[in-house]
Amino acid sequence: MKNSLALISFLLVSTYAQAQNLVEIDTIYANEQKTVSMFFPNPIRQGITGSSNYAFSYNRDKEQYFGLLQATPGEESNLLVVTGDGEVYSYLLRYSQQIEKLNYFIEAAESIGNERTIGTEFAKLEIKHPNIESILDTTKSTEYSKLCSQLLRNPRPFDQIKYKDGVSIRMTKSIYYINDVYILFEISNNSQIDFEINSLNLYKVNGNNRRKASYQELLLSPTFQFKMPQVVIKGQKVQFICVYPKFTLGAREKLIVKLDELNGARDVALKWK
C-alpha cells in the first residue's frame, strides 16, 4: 500500500513538473488588506494553496467562475486551480504590501494541462490499489473529529451573542490550525417551541449593506461539521463546531453568521469582526 501511494505521488509530481516546464507560470501578489479576484473561463471545482499564509476562497456548494485571494506575511507559495472542465491552472504566490493588480481575468490558454491526462498515464501503468480518495477522506474526518471533541471539552470564551424571539446564537473567535479554521457555535432555545434549523451559513462581508454598490457577501462553505444539530429542543442549548478552509479578514471585512429556521421566521444574523 505504501509503495503504491509513493508511486502515485511521484507520478503526480512528475506530470505536474512536465506541464510547468511547457508553460511560463505567472506570479500573483496578495496581502491581508485587499482582496485579489481571479475570474476563470470555467467554474472553479477545486483550489489549493501550498502554504497556510495564503487563502483562496471560492464557492464550494455552487460552482462559480471567480475566487478570492488574500495573504498574510510569509514566504512565497503556489496556487493550483482545477475548473469544472478538468483544466488545471498554476500560479506562484507572493506577499506584498503594495498591490498594483487586484483583478485577474484568466484565459483558457493559461491552462498547464487537463487532469484527464494524468488519469491516462495511470491507466497505462495498470496500478491496482484501494480507493485513495476514500482513504484520505476517512483519515481526515477522524482527525477533524478528534480535534473538535477536544475543543468542545475545553471551549474558548464566546465573544458575540444575538437574540431573536427566545432563540440566541453565540460563536467563538476563529481557531486556526494548519490549513483550517475551527469555529465553535452555541444555539440556545429559551422559547416554548422547538427550533428546527433550515441552514446556518457563514459569510465574509466587505463593505456596507447600505451602499449596495460596494457591498459583497462571500459564502464560506464548511469542509466538516461536528455535532451539528437539526433541531434545538425548547429550553435547551447545543454546541457544535464547523471547520472551514483557512481564510483571512481584511481591515474592512467582517464575518456574518445567518441562522434560518425551517418553516418559521425566527431567523438570526450575527455579525463579528
C-alpha positions in Angstrom: 0.0 0.0 0.0 2.8 2.4 1.0 4.7 1.6 -2.3 1.6 2.3 -4.3 1.0 5.7 -2.6 4.6 6.6 -3.1 4.5 5.7 -6.8 1.3 7.7 -7.3 2.7 10.7 -5.6 5.9 10.5 -7.8 3.8 10.3 -11.0 1.6 13.3 -9.9 4.7 15.5 -9.2 6.4 14.4 -12.4 3.4 15.1 -14.6 2.8 18.4 -12.9 6.5 19.3 -13.3 6.5 18.5 -17.0 3.5 20.7 -17.5 5.1 23.5 -15.7 8.2 23.3 -18.0 5.9 23.9 -21.0 4.1 27.0 -19.6 5.5 30.1 -18.0 4.0 30.5 -14.6 2.8 34.0 -13.6 3.2 35.4 -10.1 0.2 36.9 -8.2 0.7 39.3 -5.3 -1.6 39.4 -2.3 -1.9 40.8 1.2 -4.4 41.0 4.1 -5.7 44.5 3.3 -7.0 43.9 -0.2 -8.9 41.1 -1.9 -7.5 39.9 -5.2 -10.1 38.5 -7.6 -9.5 35.8 -10.1 -12.0 35.0 -12.9 -11.6 31.8 -14.7 -13.1 30.7 -18.1 -15.0 27.9 -16.4 -16.4 27.4 -12.9 -13.9 26.5 -10.2 -14.1 22.9 -8.9 -11.0 23.0 -6.6 -8.4 25.5 -5.5 -5.4 24.7 -3.3 -2.6 26.9 -1.9 0.8 25.4 -0.9 1.1 27.5 2.3 -1.2 28.3 5.1 -0.5 32.1 4.9 -2.4 32.2 1.6 -6.2 31.8 1.5 -8.0 31.1 -1.8 -11.8 31.3 -1.2 -14.4 30.1 -3.7 -18.0 28.7 -3.6 -17.8 25.0 -2.8 -21.6 24.5 -2.9 -22.3 26.0 -6.3 -19.6 26.2 -8.9 -18.7 29.8 -9.8 -16.2 31.5 -12.1 -14.3 33.5 -9.6 -12.2 33.0 -6.5 -10.8 35.5 -3.9 -7.2 35.5 -2.8 -5.7 37.0 0.4 -2.4 36.6 2.2 -0.6 37.2 5.5 3.2 37.9 5.7 5.3 34.8 4.8 7.3 33.0 2.2 6.2 32.7 -1.4 4.0 29.7 -2.3 1.8 28.5 -5.2 -1.8 28.2 -6.2 -3.3 25.2 -8.1 -6.9 25.6 -9.5 -8.9 22.9 -11.3 -12.0 24.1 -13.2 -15.2 22.1 -14.0 -13.9 21.0 -17.4 -10.7 19.5 -15.9 -8.3 22.2 -16.9 -5.5 22.9 -14.5 -4.1 26.4 -13.7 -0.9 27.1 -11.7 0.4 30.3 -10.3 3.2 31.5 -7.9 2.0 33.5 -4.9 3.9 36.2 -3.1 3.0 38.5 -0.3 3.4 42.3 -0.9 2.3 45.4 0.9 1.9 47.1 -2.4 -0.5 45.5 -4.9 -0.9 47.0 -8.4 -3.3 44.5 -9.8 -6.5 43.4 -8.0 -8.4 41.6 -10.7 -7.2 38.8 -13.0 -9.2 37.5 -15.9 -7.7 34.1 -16.7 -7.8 32.9 -20.3 -8.2 29.2 -21.3 -4.7 29.3 -22.9 -3.1 29.8 -19.5 -4.0 26.2 -18.5 -1.0 24.0 -17.9 -3.0 20.9 -18.9 -6.0 18.8 -18.2 -6.4 16.4 -15.3 -7.6 13.7 -17.6 -4.0 13.5 -19.0 -2.8 12.4 -15.5 -5.6 9.8 -15.4 -4.4 8.4 -18.8 -0.9 7.9 -17.5 -2.2 6.0 -14.5 -4.3 3.8 -16.8 -1.2 2.8 -18.8 0.6 1.6 -15.7 -2.3 -0.5 -14.5 -1.6 0.0 -10.9 -4.0 -1.8 -8.6 -4.7 0.0 -5.3 -7.6 0.8 -3.0 -9.7 4.0 -3.4 -7.1 6.6 -2.3 -9.6 9.5 -2.1 -11.8 7.4 0.2 -8.9 6.5 2.5 -7.7 10.2 2.7 -11.3 11.4 3.4 -11.8 8.9 6.2 -8.4 9.8 7.8 -9.1 13.5 7.6 -12.6 13.1 9.1 -11.1 11.1 12.0 -8.6 13.9 12.6 -11.3 16.6 12.5 -13.5 14.6 15.0 -10.6 14.2 17.5 -9.7 17.9 17.4 -13.4 19.0 17.5 -14.0 16.8 20.6 -11.1 18.3 22.3 -12.3 21.9 21.6 -15.8 21.1 22.9 -14.2 19.7 26.1 -12.1 22.9 26.5 -14.1 25.6 24.8 -12.9 29.2 24.4 -15.0 32.2 25.6 -17.8 33.2 23.4 -17.4 36.7 22.1 -20.7 37.6 20.4 -24.3 36.8 21.0 -27.6 37.7 19.2 -31.2 37.0 20.3 -34.5 36.8 18.5 -37.8 35.6 19.9 -36.2 33.5 22.6 -33.5 32.0 20.2 -29.9 33.0 20.6 -26.7 32.2 18.8 -23.1 32.6 20.0 -19.7 32.0 18.5 -16.1 32.0 19.5 -13.2 33.6 17.7 -11.7 31.7 14.8 -9.3 29.0 15.8 -6.6 28.5 13.2 -5.0 25.1 12.8 -2.8 24.1 9.8 -5.0 24.9 6.7 -8.3 25.1 8.5 -10.4 27.4 10.7 -12.5 26.0 13.6 -15.4 27.9 14.9 -17.5 26.9 17.9 -21.2 27.8 17.8 -23.8 27.6 20.5 -27.6 27.9 19.9 -29.9 28.4 22.8 -33.7 28.0 22.6 -35.4 29.7 25.5 -38.8 29.8 23.8 -41.7 27.4 24.1 -41.3 25.9 20.6 -38.6 23.6 19.2 -36.3 25.4 16.8 -35.8 23.4 13.5 -32.7 24.5 11.7 -33.0 25.2 8.0 -29.5 26.4 7.5 -26.5 28.0 9.2 -24.2 29.9 6.9 -21.1 31.9 7.5 -20.2 34.8 5.2 -17.2 37.1 4.7 -18.6 40.6 4.2 -16.9 43.5 2.6 -18.4 47.0 2.6 -21.6 48.5 4.0 -25.0 46.9 3.1 -26.5 50.4 3.0 -24.3 51.1 -0.1 -25.3 48.2 -2.3 -22.7 49.0 -5.0 -19.8 48.3 -2.6 -21.3 45.5 -0.5 -20.2 41.9 -1.1 -21.0 38.7 0.7 -18.8 35.6 0.1 -20.2 32.3 1.4 -17.7 30.3 3.4 -18.6 26.6 3.0 -17.6 24.2 5.8 -15.5 21.2 5.0 -16.6 19.4 8.1 -19.3 19.8 10.8 -19.2 18.2 14.2 -22.4 17.5 16.2 -24.4 19.9 14.0 -28.0 19.6 15.2 -31.1 19.6 13.1 -33.4 20.6 16.0 -32.8 22.6 19.2 -35.4 21.4 21.7 -37.2 24.1 23.7 -35.5 25.0 26.9 -32.2 23.5 25.7 -28.9 24.6 24.1 -26.5 22.9 21.9 -22.8 23.4 21.0 -21.2 22.3 17.7 -18.2 23.1 15.6 -17.8 24.0 11.9 -14.5 23.6 10.1 -13.7 25.9 7.2 -10.8 26.2 4.7 -8.4 28.8 6.0 -9.4 32.4 5.3 -8.2 35.9 6.4 -10.1 39.1 7.1 -9.1 42.4 5.6 -9.3 45.7 7.6 -12.8 46.4 6.4 -14.1 42.9 6.3 -16.4 41.2 8.8 -18.0 37.8 9.4 -21.7 37.3 9.4 -23.5 34.1 10.6 -27.1 33.6 9.4 -29.2 31.1 11.2 -32.5 30.4 9.4 -35.5 28.5 10.9 -37.3 25.8 8.9 -41.0 26.6 8.5 -40.6 29.6 10.7 -39.5 33.3 10.8 -37.1 33.2 13.8 -34.0 33.9 11.6 -31.0 35.3 13.5 -28.0 37.1 12.0 -24.8 37.6 14.0 -22.0 40.0 12.9 -18.5 39.6 14.1 -15.2 41.4 13.4 
